[in-house]
Amino acid sequence: MSEEKKISNGKVAASFFAGAVLGTGLAMLYTPKSGREMREGISGMSNDAMDKVRKYAQEAQSKIMGAIEEGKGAVLHKKSILASAIEAGREALQKGKAGA
């Protein structure tokens, strides 16, 4: 359930960001400026957008790696429990054979 919520929140954030960038771009296009000012503004805005996208991608990668590591830890823990149960079963089987 929580993974679905994270994905949903991520999509909402990405959509909001895309809308803000688009709105800013349209506002810049309709604002009376010289060509050079317009190009500089668009260049600055695109650089800012790319920086934010990189930051968002790094955060997403960090969260994914954390989830993977957490999953590995859970698998190792379950593997340890299973190995202990198998060993206990073997010991019980050996005791049963010895007693028969």
WOKA-V561835 format. One record per pair of residues at least 12 apart in sequence whose C-alpha atoms are under 8 Angstrom apart, sorted by the first residue. I is the first residue (numbers start at 0). GAP is how many residues later the second one is. Records with the same first field share a line. If there is no record, write none. Layout:
# WOKA-V561835
I->GAP  GAP
This chain:
# WOKA-V561835
20->24  28
24->17
27->13  14
